[in-house]
C-alpha cells in the first residue's frame, strides 16, 4: 500500500503564514459587516414600532418585516421558493423604502447593500410612515 497521500495531508494541515493572516482579516471583516447589518435592521424595526431584538431571530424577523410593509404573513412561504424568494425580497425592500419615504433606488440599495443601507435608514432622519397604498 502506498500512504504518500497521508503524508501530503499531514503537511497541508500546518500554518501557512500570510494566508492564515488573510483568512483572519476576512473573518473579522465579515463579522463586522454582519454586525453592522443586524444593528441597522434593529434600529429600523424600532423606528417602525416593532421590537428591535426581532432582527436577530430567524423567521420572526421576516414576520416583522412583512408586518412593517403591510404584506400578509403567508408571503413568508413565497420567500422559501427558489427564484421567487429573490423577487419577493426585492419587493419587500422596495416597500420598506416607501414606508420610510424613500424611493426605488433606496429599496434596491437595501436589497444589494443592506449592510450599508439598513444602518443609514435606521440611524438616519427618515420617519416611518406606514405601508403606502398604490
Long-range contacts (C-beta under 8 A, 24 or more apart in sequence): 33-115, 34-115, 36-115, 36-116, 36-119, 37-114, 37-115, 37-118, 37-119, 39-119, 39-122, 40-114, 40-115, 40-117, 40-118, 40-119, 40-120, 40-121, 40-122, 40-123, 41-114, 41-118, 41-122, 42-122, 43-118, 43-119, 43-121, 43-122, 43-123, 44-68, 44-96, 44-100, 44-118, 44-121, 44-122, 46-122, 47-100, 47-121, 47-122, 47-126, 47-127, 47-128, 48-99, 48-128, 49-128, 65-92, 65-96, 66-92, 68-96, 68-99, 68-128, 68-131, 69-95, 69-96, 69-99, 69-131, 70-95, 70-99, 70-130, 70-131, 71-95, 71-131, 95-131, 95-132, 96-121, 97-121, 98-131, 98-132, 99-128, 99-129, 99-130, 99-131, 99-132, 100-126, 100-127, 100-128, 100-129, 101-126, 101-127, 101-129, 102-126
